[in-house]
Amino acid sequence: MQTPEDRTRRMGEGRIKPVLAGLALPSIVAMLSNAFYNLVDAVFIGRLGTEAIGAVAVAFPITQVIVGIGLLFGLGGASYISRALGAGDRDQANRVATTVLGLAALFGVLTTVAGLIYLVPLLRLFGATATILPYAENYTRILVIGAPILVVRMTLNNVVRAEGNARLAMAAMMTGAGLNIALDPLFMFTLGLGIQGAALATVVSQVIAEGLMLWYFLRRHSYLRIQPRYFSLDRQLNWEVFKIGTPTLVRQLFTSVAVALLNNAAAVYGDAAVASIGLTFRILFLGMFPVFGFGQGFQPLAGYNYGARRYDRLFEVIRVGVLWSSIFSVLFTILIQLTAPLLLKVFSDDPEVIRIATFNVRAFHALFMFFGPVVIFNVLFQALGRGLPAAVLSMARQGIFLIPAIVILPRLFGLTGVLFTQTFADFFTVITTAYFALRVIRELQREARNAARGENL
């Protein structure tokens, strides 16, 4: 049985492909289970009617803010932890892990307070029509109350991955997703809670998943130590966390704004159009989440070897990461283009919802074949501690390019313009990624040459 030390050491000594597969596969399985839960959740909510589907679409921007706060501390902390472990500084890794968890809990509570105060105005701002608003309010209020649980759980997941224990992170996510699927029909239909039951199932399942990871640390099975004495408000430590995590939070905020604008643009064409936006994102997650899972396995391996100055291994990690993620993205694009109408009939029996959503799903996936490399280079910049390119790429697809598209295209092309906004944003995101990718590869090659000269002196 591998010790925590063995898992961490393997990132710097094991063969790249098996190590990457070992780190990535549990994350992919975990994220796939999360994507599957989202789909099953949509099926159950779809039984409540088009307004309920629309309510989830309207709530989506708020949930993305909660996710963004979790990723702020999770990804920011994981990047710093991986580099600290690669450099052999275990004490610093302990300080980072403890600090990000403490701050995640604090920010989660602040999110709950702000969310409850401004809930209804936010839902209206995010596109809730008069018929959708009651469903959206009942659904979102419970998720906002559970925000501290969701934020800490996401942070813990990334901390666990940073020390190389992807299997526990997978087990926790699968536990949460599995419980969510089981609790949905119980709370929604057996107990008669309706759409509130869907939100309650999410919060309860995440409490149990979080407890599983906390038990791992409390029982000292981890390589890292989470203890109050390690909590630090050191300016440099927090700068390293926020430098990498903030771009992801900003990306999530941009996503919230973009989805709100999409919902408002679609609301002109009725509840069916708003519902189609919600279903489109659920199907999009089915392809995005496995790539994100692969990126979660890629990040600690890249960060560790960069921290250890093992450039030969780092270049191999990048090559394999880009290749494997590209193959998946191309295959998923083909699959979705062929099966979109069949998939959508599972979630709704409203012909208008299915008609609009089919067009929307195909448009949103037109350039998905490039999504894998875009994510890998974004994660690479996070792993290397390169804040500026990480920020630009994090914000490009769902913000810098998508928001202007949402503002301009619907005015020119009506509903068709609404449905092609993501394609427009993806095109320019791919170009931007290629530019930064070429730059970072050249910089790493230069660093590798300089390191080799230093060793030969």
Secondary structure, DSSP 8 states (H G I E B T S, - for coil): ---HHHHHHHHHHS-HHHHHHHHHHHHHHHHHHHHHHHHHHHHHHHTT-HHHHHHHHHHHHHHHHHHHHHHHHHHHHHHHHHHHHHTT-HHHHHHHHHHHHHHHHHHHHHHHHHHHHSHHHHHHHTT--TTTHHHHHHHHHHHHHTHHHHHHHHHHHHHHHHTT-HHHHHHHHHHHHHHHHHHHHIIIIIS--THHHHHHHHHHHHHHHHHHHHHHHHTT-SSS---GGG----HHHHHHHHHHHHHHHHHHHHHHHHHHHHHHHHHTT-HHHHHHHHHHHHHHHHHHHHHHHHHHHHHHHHHHHHHTT-HHHHHHHHHHHHHHHHHHHHHHHHHHHHHHHHHHTTT---HHHHHHHHHHHHHHTTTGGGHHHHHHHHHHHHHHT-HHHHHHHHHIIIIITHHHHHHHHHHHHTHHHHHTHHHHHHHHHHHHHHHHHHHHHHHHHHHHHHHHHHHH-
